[in-house]
Amino acid sequence: EDLSGQQSSLKVLESENAQLWWAGKELQKNKKLCDYVGKNEKTKIIAKLQKRGLGAPAREPVFSQDEQKKMMSFAYRRQEELKKLDETNQDEYLNSEWADPNALKRNFHNLNNVNWRPR
């Protein structure tokens, strides 16, 4: 197919000027694929074409830009939440009703809701 004069023609590589890369290794034309991958027929590989002399192609990011931003914001929010929890007094529960050591005594003497001020 003649692609001259089109944007797609920039993506076409001639076989003499192309290298095939997989797992950071250049695949040689005189070797078989099983020499690199092994004999398992179910193995799926993704190879990349690169112009000769440019070296190994750059690795693709594991996460997309949006996923990375979401993860960073979640980690930051979680870190701030943990800071707030650390800042609060860890002995705060001692002021609660169930942690009062004299509660049982007051309950037996029926002194639970006693106000000493006049109404």
Secondary structure, 3 states (H helix, E strand, C coil): CCCCCCHHHHHCCCHHHEEEEECCEEECCCCCCHHHHCCCCCCCCCCEEEECCCCCCCCCCCCCHHHHHHHHHHHHHHHHHHHHHHHCCCCHHHHCHHHCCCHHHHHHCCCCCCCCCCC
